Amino acid sequence: MEWYLKVINSYFEFNGRSRRKEYWMFFLFNSIFSLSAFYLDIIFGTVWGIGYGPIYIGYGLSVMIPQISVSIRRLHDIGKSGWIYLTVLLPIIGPIFLIFLFVREGDSGDNIYGPDPKTEN
């Protein structure tokens, strides 16, 4: 949970690097909370005609910027530009390519985006 809160607290932080663990722990907790919000909409009967309700949509919008920022910092950790995140817009191949990048080990030592997050603190 501390990794999730770390990402939420660095809401608009697009500079620097994020470890694999930080990204994937945020992904795990974000998935759990998204499913919970979805089921709360179903339980309360607030699902709209589009299949989603206000709780799910509100949660999704509130974590959209942190999701993008941690993804960009994750790309920085492997030495890639944050602009590569735009490949998510390519159907099928874009998200698969990003998953491949997100599971890679980060650069050891400093790179142009900052110090190694494993050796910080």
PEGI-V620647 format. One record per backbone hydrogen bond with DSSP energy under -0.5 kcal/mol. CO is the residue of the C=O (numbers start at 1). NH is the residue of the N-H. Records with the same first field share a line. If there is no record, write none. Layout:
CO->NH + NH
This chain:
1->5
2->6
3->7
4->8
5->9
6->10
8->11
10->13
12->14
19->23
20->24
21->25
22->26
23->27
24->28
25->29
26->30
27->31
28->32
29->33
30->34
31->35
32->36
33->37
34->38
35->39
36->40
37->41
38->42
39->43
40->44
41->45 + 46 + 47
42->45
46->54
48->51
52->48
53->57
54->58
55->59
56->60
57->61
58->62
59->63
61->64 + 65
63->67
64->68
65->69
66->70
67->71
68->72
69->73
70->74
71->75
72->76
73->18 + 77
74->78
75->78 + 80
76->79
77->107
81->84
82->85
83->86
84->87
85->88
86->89
87->90
90->94 + 95
91->93
92->96
93->97
94->98
95->99
96->100
97->101
98->102
99->103
101->104
111->114
114->111
116->119 + 120
